[in-house]
Amino acid sequence: MNTPNVEAVKLDELNCWRIRHGQAEVLVAQQGAHVLSYQIDGQPPVIWLNDKAVFKTGKSIRAGVPVCWPWFGNFERNPQSVKAMRVSAEPAPAHGLVRAMDWELGGIEAEGNGLKVEFTLPCPEGGLPGWPHQVDLTLTLRLDEQLHLSLTSHNRGTDSVSISQALHTYFAVSDVRNVRVAGVDGLNYIETLDDWKTVTQKGDLHFAGETDRIYLNTPPQLSIVDPAWERQIVLTATGSRTAVIWNPWIDRAAAFSDMDNDGWQRMLCIETANVMDDVVNLAPNASHTMGVSIGSKPL
């Protein structure tokens, strides 16, 4: 077995690790336990590292795999059970509270023919700001012929807790206008750009404008078919029945200071999620794991 190679690196203000195993390389930031990139030697990147991403202490990173927790997206759009968990008069930040926090590196070790890396975020006494619940988080990264990510929430408190969450993965594509998502035909989705109507998908999903959809009761496997790069990125989810598919397109991307104006062409987000009716309710001492395995194969 190849000996893993781990190098501590710094991107501007953030401590990171560059991890190589076999032909694969992953870059991870301590802040947010944020996977920044994933690539196989000789192939285009699988996970997109935005050229204009900002690596500043306390600022969320627009690239890679942000961890959204204990709520997803706009707080007010979350189910009442999730909103009831927050106790604060301050505006709630989008995508929760843990993306800009430093996680602890729990260890890097060989596991079978792969490599396992674990990050933990023990909940401080009294919970997080405005969120007074005792739930610990673990992000486990496994690297073999695929990249496997899993997020485990463990309720150590005495009351039940309701959360929504996502692994907000930015995938690298040749040109989003020429790729398609397979596995969504026949699924209902919430069209957030049209008054949150519920619509039924017909055929594969192609892209011709801004896209922000929540797909419901998704199958375990979805894929991004990219003819120009002659490959298919296959996503296999566990502990999740919803997927959010997002691309900002021209106008939204132009409004982002941390994305090139044409950056939207090179990325597509498919977010493994627990949102809407798929939220997680954790009884005292209960755990829930949501995960995704990411692989690439030729067309």
Wavefront OBJ file of the C-alpha trace (Angstrom):
o trace
v 0.000 0.000 0.000
v 1.180 3.512 -0.775
v 2.329 5.477 2.257
v 0.105 8.533 2.695
v 1.845 11.849 2.319
v 0.537 14.665 4.510
v 1.857 18.194 4.192
v 0.827 21.135 6.373
v 0.291 24.206 4.189
v -1.090 27.682 4.732
v -3.475 29.439 2.345
v -3.362 33.097 3.324
v -4.664 33.030 6.939
v -5.885 29.423 7.046
v -4.107 26.273 8.194
v -4.596 23.432 5.713
v -3.382 19.921 4.928
v -2.477 18.565 1.497
v -3.074 14.816 1.641
v -1.877 12.408 -1.069
v -2.801 8.755 -1.285
v -1.995 6.754 -4.394
v -2.892 8.972 -7.343
v -5.351 11.097 -5.381
v -4.795 14.434 -3.698
v -7.132 16.233 -1.304
v -6.683 19.696 0.178
v -8.474 20.352 3.489
v -8.703 23.510 5.617
v -8.906 23.304 9.406
v -11.513 26.065 9.353
v -14.834 24.380 8.724
v -13.156 20.971 8.169
v -13.520 22.255 4.645
v -12.452 19.984 1.772
v -11.113 22.508 -0.753
v -10.198 20.262 -3.678
v -10.001 16.654 -4.839
v -8.136 15.496 -7.920
v -6.737 12.330 -9.462
v -3.347 12.585 -11.202
v -3.670 13.283 -14.917
v -7.387 14.133 -14.710
v -9.314 17.388 -14.331
v -10.276 18.263 -10.739
v -13.360 16.553 -9.337
v -14.051 19.113 -6.599
v -13.713 22.751 -7.642
v -11.204 25.038 -5.966
v -12.444 28.495 -6.929
v -9.560 30.673 -8.205
v -10.894 33.678 -6.296
v -11.814 31.947 -3.038
v -10.899 33.983 0.029
v -8.993 32.233 2.825
v -9.558 34.539 5.790
v -10.132 33.661 9.445
v -13.849 33.689 10.212
v -14.972 34.009 6.575
v -16.814 31.211 4.802
v -15.055 29.797 1.722
v -16.872 29.690 -1.622
v -15.297 26.486 -2.986
v -14.894 22.801 -2.226
v -17.293 21.268 0.298
v -18.673 23.712 2.894
v -20.384 22.030 5.854
v -23.823 23.627 6.392
v -25.127 22.907 9.927
v -27.341 23.059 12.100
v -29.520 24.671 9.453
v -29.288 24.974 5.701
v -29.593 28.066 3.512
v -31.868 30.917 4.550
v -32.758 30.237 8.182
v -36.334 31.489 7.744
v -36.961 28.923 4.995
v -36.222 26.048 7.373
v -38.997 23.966 8.963
v -40.391 25.259 12.239
v -38.778 22.413 14.199
v -35.319 23.619 13.069
v -36.098 27.299 13.675
v -37.320 26.497 17.193
v -33.820 25.354 18.125
v -32.378 28.879 17.817
v -32.636 31.395 20.664
v -31.415 34.766 19.427
v -32.738 38.114 18.242
v -29.747 38.574 15.934
v -30.051 37.831 12.190
v -29.200 34.193 11.492
v -26.268 33.603 9.136
v -26.994 31.577 6.014
v -26.017 27.888 6.142
v -25.594 27.669 9.896
v -22.766 28.173 12.356
v -19.838 25.823 11.716
v -18.387 26.775 8.304
v -16.066 29.386 9.788
v -15.086 27.546 13.000
v -11.800 25.698 13.527
v -12.279 21.940 13.831
v -9.855 19.580 15.559
v -7.855 17.072 13.531
v -8.664 13.769 15.188
v -6.135 11.713 13.284
v -4.892 10.435 9.935
v -4.484 6.675 9.578
v -4.390 3.875 7.035
v -7.619 1.882 6.776
v -7.626 -1.183 4.541
v -6.448 -0.052 1.114
v -7.389 3.541 1.881
v -6.782 6.451 4.198
v -9.028 7.816 6.939
v -8.953 11.399 8.222
v -11.217 12.553 11.046
v -12.150 16.056 12.131
v -14.174 16.790 15.260
v -16.066 19.801 16.544
v -16.994 19.183 20.171
v -19.883 21.443 21.098
v -18.822 23.992 23.736
v -20.590 24.035 27.085
v -23.891 25.819 26.562
v -23.900 25.178 22.819
v -23.113 27.503 19.942
v -24.007 31.217 19.856
v -27.795 31.455 19.850
v -28.066 27.671 19.624
v -27.985 26.205 23.170
v -27.739 22.476 22.436
v -25.079 19.895 23.158
v -24.442 18.227 19.796
v -20.943 17.107 18.774
v -19.888 16.864 15.136
v -17.464 14.552 13.358
v -16.486 14.837 9.699
v -14.810 11.681 8.427
v -12.910 11.663 5.145
v -11.944 8.341 3.566
v -9.795 8.197 0.478
v -9.451 5.055 -1.627
v -10.555 4.724 -5.255
v -13.177 7.327 -4.327
v -13.561 10.192 -1.870
v -15.991 9.379 0.947
v -17.278 12.136 3.242
v -19.561 11.581 6.221
v -20.919 14.027 8.799
v -22.062 12.586 12.132
v -24.134 14.550 14.648
v -24.266 13.131 18.190
v -26.753 14.619 20.643
v -25.114 14.574 24.077
v -27.833 16.704 25.654
v -31.015 15.754 27.517
v -33.477 17.242 24.998
v -34.320 16.279 21.419
v -32.751 18.432 18.707
v -33.900 19.125 15.132
v -31.345 20.036 12.454
v -31.074 20.573 8.716
v -27.708 20.226 7.006
v -25.799 19.787 3.766
v -22.432 18.913 2.309
v -22.503 21.837 -0.150
v -20.210 20.293 -2.791
v -18.876 22.370 -5.696
v -18.013 20.001 -8.544
v -15.598 20.956 -11.323
v -17.071 20.716 -14.828
v -15.792 21.566 -18.304
v -18.714 23.946 -18.938
v -21.983 23.725 -17.009
v -23.919 24.556 -20.201
v -22.761 21.255 -21.713
v -23.188 18.837 -18.806
v -26.262 17.083 -17.452
v -27.355 15.485 -14.189
v -28.658 11.920 -14.480
v -30.812 10.189 -11.875
v -33.381 12.969 -11.367
v -35.965 11.991 -14.001
v -39.429 11.793 -12.437
v -38.415 13.392 -9.130
v -40.362 16.236 -7.579
v -38.332 19.342 -6.793
v -38.938 22.702 -5.181
v -38.227 25.516 -7.642
v -36.893 28.184 -5.305
v -36.602 30.696 -8.169
v -40.350 30.508 -8.863
v -42.114 31.064 -5.539
v -40.963 27.693 -4.174
v -43.394 25.746 -6.356
v -43.200 21.956 -6.514
v -42.416 20.712 -10.035
v -41.762 17.252 -11.533
v -38.472 16.747 -13.381
v -38.736 15.383 -16.917
v -35.590 13.662 -18.162
v -32.046 14.528 -17.143
v -31.324 18.036 -15.866
v -29.624 20.378 -18.355
v -28.542 23.950 -17.564
v -29.519 27.106 -19.443
v -29.834 29.665 -16.634
v -29.598 30.194 -12.886
v -30.571 26.996 -11.088
v -31.548 26.529 -7.433
v -33.651 23.432 -6.857
v -34.324 21.134 -3.915
v -34.923 17.601 -5.199
v -37.109 15.477 -2.917
v -36.959 11.754 -2.158
v -33.818 11.398 -4.216
v -32.343 7.980 -5.008
v -28.978 7.132 -3.448
v -27.115 7.743 -6.715
v -26.919 10.803 -8.968
v -24.282 11.598 -11.573
v -22.835 14.485 -13.555
v -22.281 13.520 -17.206
v -19.535 15.671 -18.780
v -18.931 14.761 -22.456
v -16.150 17.323 -23.033
v -14.082 15.788 -20.227
v -15.275 12.303 -21.232
v -16.216 11.419 -17.692
v -19.063 10.846 -15.296
v -18.881 11.967 -11.650
v -20.955 9.538 -9.585
v -22.386 10.562 -6.197
v -23.687 7.921 -3.800
v -25.458 9.377 -0.772
v -26.319 7.830 2.593
v -28.518 9.209 5.366
v -30.045 11.744 2.959
v -33.242 11.937 0.897
v -32.801 15.439 -0.529
v -30.325 16.993 -2.948
v -29.888 20.675 -3.740
v -28.658 21.494 -7.263
v -27.321 25.027 -7.722
v -25.514 27.192 -10.227
v -25.532 31.009 -9.925
v -25.189 31.703 -13.680
v -24.178 35.126 -14.997
v -25.835 37.804 -12.853
v -25.460 36.115 -9.473
v -21.823 35.216 -10.126
v -21.076 38.828 -11.131
v -22.352 39.942 -7.714
v -19.900 37.671 -5.855
v -16.613 39.363 -4.988
v -15.045 35.930 -4.402
v -15.830 34.379 -7.801
v -14.672 35.225 -11.314
v -17.455 36.602 -13.494
v -17.232 33.461 -15.605
v -16.568 31.136 -12.663
v -20.135 29.811 -12.860
v -19.224 28.030 -16.093
v -16.678 25.807 -14.351
v -18.731 24.614 -11.356
v -21.932 22.848 -10.420
v -23.156 22.260 -6.886
v -24.938 19.057 -5.975
v -25.467 19.174 -2.238
v -26.132 16.031 -0.236
v -28.667 17.292 2.276
v -31.265 16.795 4.995
v -33.714 19.638 4.349
v -37.470 20.329 4.148
v -39.339 17.168 5.284
v -36.004 15.325 5.439
v -34.748 17.161 8.548
v -33.013 15.152 11.271
v -34.573 14.778 14.711
v -32.063 13.567 17.285
v -33.264 12.098 20.566
v -30.925 12.385 23.592
v -27.741 10.329 23.014
v -28.786 9.571 19.410
v -26.538 10.006 16.371
v -27.159 10.551 12.676
v -24.671 10.210 9.829
v -25.139 11.801 6.422
v -22.549 11.033 3.774
v -21.583 10.985 0.129
v -19.110 8.907 -1.868
v -17.668 10.658 -4.918
v -16.102 8.789 -7.805
v -15.169 9.525 -11.394
v -15.277 7.140 -14.341
v -14.828 7.488 -18.110
v -17.885 7.759 -20.347
l 1 2 3 4 5 6 7 8 9 10 11 12 13 14 15 16 17 18 19 20 21 22 23 24 25 26 27 28 29 30 31 32 33 34 35 36 37 38 39 40 41 42 43 44 45 46 47 48 49 50 51 52 53 54 55 56 57 58 59 60 61 62 63 64 65 66 67 68 69 70 71 72 73 74 75 76 77 78 79 80 81 82 83 84 85 86 87 88 89 90 91 92 93 94 95 96 97 98 99 100 101 102 103 104 105 106 107 108 109 110 111 112 113 114 115 116 117 118 119 120 121 122 123 124 125 126 127 128 129 130 131 132 133 134 135 136 137 138 139 140 141 142 143 144 145 146 147 148 149 150 151 152 153 154 155 156 157 158 159 160 161 162 163 164 165 166 167 168 169 170 171 172 173 174 175 176 177 178 179 180 181 182 183 184 185 186 187 188 189 190 191 192 193 194 195 196 197 198 199 200 201 202 203 204 205 206 207 208 209 210 211 212 213 214 215 216 217 218 219 220 221 222 223 224 225 226 227 228 229 230 231 232 233 234 235 236 237 238 239 240 241 242 243 244 245 246 247 248 249 250 251 252 253 254 255 256 257 258 259 260 261 262 263 264 265 266 267 268 269 270 271 272 273 274 275 276 277 278 279 280 281 282 283 284 285 286 287 288 289 290 291 292 293 294 295 296 297 298 299
